[in-house]
Amino acid sequence: MRTSIRTAGAVTLAAALFTTGCSGSTGSADGESRTAPVVELGKVKLVSYSGCDDMLAGLRAAAAKQVGPWGFGGPQIMYARSDVAEAKAIGSGQDQANQEHSTTNTHEAGVDEPDMVKTDGNRVITVNRGVLRVIDAATKKITGTLKLVSPEQSWAPADLLVSGDRALVLFSGGGIIPYGAVAKQAPSPGPRYVLVDLSGEPKVIGSLTPNGSHVDARMIGSTVRIVVRSQPDIPFPDLGPKLSEQERTLKNRATVNGAPITAWLPTFETADAKGVSVKKSVGCERVSHPDDYTGTSLLTVHTLDLSQGLADTAPISVAADGDTVYGTGTSLYVASNPRWWWWPRPIDDVVPMEDAPTGTPAESGSAQAPQVEPTQEDPSAPPVDPSADPTPTPEETPKQPPEETEIHRFDISAPGAPRYVASGKVSGRLINQYAMSEYQGHLRVATTTNSTVFRSAENSSSTVHVLKDDTLAKVGEVGGLGDGERIYSVRFIGPVGYVVTFKQVDPLYTLDLSDPANPRKTGELKITGYSAYLHPAGDGRLIGIGQEANTEGRTLGTQVSLFDVSDPANPRRLSQMFQKDSGSEAEWDPHAFLYWAKTGMAVLPLNTWDGTANTTGSALVLKIDDSAVTRTGTVVHPKPKPVKKGEPILFDPTVRRAVVIGDGLWTFSEQGVKVNAMDGLAERSWIPFD
C-alpha cells in the first residue's frame, strides 16, 4: 500500500467530488470548537538487532501483541489490485545545446521525484501504459520505444527517474483497474524497478523486484533511494466459523510465535541485462528497530547509482511503518502514522473471501487466508496451553495504534547506503510530504489530530512542530490551527509557514518560524473553499489550487487563487479563477501543476462533468501576474476511437502533464502528446501513441 501524496490526495479528491452537492457541515453539541491537548512525545531511540535470534524474538513478541481474530488488523475489504506495477536537468551529454525547459514540479530543488514525464530540452522520455518512449524535441518524432509489461497489464501506472542515458522505470503496483481488465490480468510480483539504457534504441539492462509495497523514491544526481514497505509473510490458518474471537486470537498468536525469521526478513531479486536473476534478503545485522514497534511492518531503503547498475542496492531496514517520504540534498525522512494502516470499516462492508474477485488476494497477513495449513511452530517457541483461558488480558488485546507520526531521518550526504541519524514522534497525522520541511538545522512538521482523510472531528486541531534535525527532539510548536477542521495543504518557504485547514471555510494561516523555540501564528485569512496545493510565485505571492465551496462546506468546483502574503499579519486573496463542477489532478498531485515563472504561465489538468458520468478533460492555461489570475485558453486532446460495447476504453484523453520546451507547451495524455505555441496556443504538432 502506498499512502503517499498521490494516494491520499486521490482519496481526498474522490471524497470532494462525491460530496459535491452534499452538505459537509457538522458541529459540536455546544456550538464551540475544541482544541485537542498537545501530547509531548519527544525522541525515539533506534538500535540494531544483535543478531537473527535477537531479531526473531523481538519481532515475534511485538507482532503477537498486534494479532487478533483476523490476523493483523480487522477484516478488510478485498479490493481488486494489480500485483504489477504501478529532474532537474537530465544531462544527456548535450547540455550546452539543450533548449530552455521546465522540470518536474518537486518539493525541494535538486531532489528529483518520480513522474511519468522527464525532459532535458533535447528529448522527452515518457512512460505510458507500460511503454517507454523517447521523443526528439526538435523533430517531434518518437525515436525509441520499449514495451516493459505484457498487454494484459499495460494499464498499470509507472513513473520515471532519469540521469544521463539511464532511466529507472518504477512500477509501483496498485492503481485504478479499468473496467473489464480484472479477469484478464496475469499474476506477477508487486513493485518492480527497471533500469533502461537510452544511449541507442532503449533496452533493459537490469531490474530490482522487492517483496513488498512501494512507498516512494528520491534521486540526487544519479543516486536513487527507494523506500519499500514489507509485512511478515505469515499465513494464518483457516479456523472456521465455530471458534470465538478470543480463541481465534490465541491460535493466531501461536502461529506468530512459531513463524521463522524468514517471515520478516525483507527479500528482493535483482536481474542483469541477460535476465539472470539473483534472490537476496536483507541481513539481520542491517535491520534496526525503535524502542516501541509493532512487528507488523519493515521499511527497507535501497540505494541505486543509475550509472553503476543494480548489482548492489545496499539495503538497510527498520522495523517500522512508513507512508510518507521527504528528501533534501542531505537527508531522507520516512514518516509513518500506524493508524493509516488500521482503517476501520463497517462489518457490512466486508467482502467475504469466497466472494472476492479472482486474482485479487489480500496482502499477506492482512486477513485470514482460506484453506492454508498452519505453519510449523518453531521448537523454541513457548507451547500453547490448551486449557488456558482464551480471553486475552488487557495488555494482550490488540489496540488501535495511537494517533501519532513517527519520523526517521537518514543521512544521504555520502554515496552508498544511508546512515541512520535519529527518530522522533509528534502527535497527529501528516497530510503528505509537504507537511515536512528541513530548514537551518530544524525539521518543521504539520499534523492534525482527531480526524480522518474523509472528515474532521469536533475536537480536531492542527499543530506545527519544530524538531532538531540531528536528534528529532521537539524544540517548539504552534497549535490551535483550525479547531474542528483538518489540514488540506501546507507549504514552508524559508522561515515562514503556510497552513490551510478546512471544514466549512478555509483559514489560510501564516506562521513565523524564525525562532524555532517560539514559532507563532502571525495572520489568518478566512475564505470559502480551500487550497489543496500551495505554490510559491515570487516575493510576497502564493498560488493556491483547490476547490471552491459554499458557506456550508459543499464543494463546487476547481479554483485557483493568488494570495498576497507580503504582510504576514494580513494575508489577502488578490484574484480567483473558478470552474464550476470540475476537479484537477493538481489538487492532489503537484507533479500535474506547471508554473513557468518567466512568463507567469500556469497549466493544470481540468476535468469537468455535467452531473452524469460524462466528463471532459483538458489542460487549463492561465496567466498569473502580480495581481491577477487570468484564463488564457485550454488544450484538448483528441477523443479516443470508439470501442465495442462492453469492452474497456483503451485510452484516456485526459491531459495529465505539461512541460515547456523552448517556446512550446507540451501536454501529455494516454493517447499521445500535443505541442502548442506558448504564445497564443496555436497547435504545432500531435504525436500519437500507438
Buried (B, 14 or more C-beta within 10 A) or exposed (E): BBBBBBBBBBBBBBBBBEBBEEEBEEEEEEEEBBBBEBBEBEBBEBEBBEEBEEBBEBBBEBBBBBBBBBBBBBBBEBEBBBBBBBBBBBBBEEEEEBBEBBBBBBBBEEBBBBBBBBBBBBBBBBBBBBBBBBBEBEEBEBBBEBEBBEEBBBBBBBBBBBBBBBBBBBBBBBBEBBEEBBEEBEEBBBBBBBBBBBEEEBEBBBBBBBBBBBBBBBBBBBBBBBBBBBBBBBBBBBBEEEBEEBBBBBBBBBBBBBBBBEBBBBBBBBBBEEEEEEEBBBEBEBBBBBEEBBBBBBBBBBBBBBEEBBEBBBBBBBBBBBBBBBBBEBBBBBBBBBBBBBEEEEEEEBBEBEEBBEBBBBBBBBBBBEEEEBBEBBEEBEEBEEEEEBEBEEEBEBEEBBBBBBBBBBBBEEEEBBEBBBBBBBBBBBBBBBBBBBBEEBBBBBBBBBBBBEEBBBBBBBBBBBBBBEBBEBBBBBBBBBBBBBBBBBBBBEBBBBBBBBBBBBBBBBBBBEEBEEBEBBBBBEBBBBBBBBBBBEEEBBBBBBBBBBEEBBBBBBBBBBBBBEEBEEBBBBBBBBBEBBBBBBBBBBBBBBBBEEEBBBBBBBBBBEEEEEEBBBBBBBBBBEEBBEEBEBBBBEEBEEEEEEEEBBBBBBBBBBBBBBEBBBBBBBBBBBBBEBEEBEEBBEBEBE
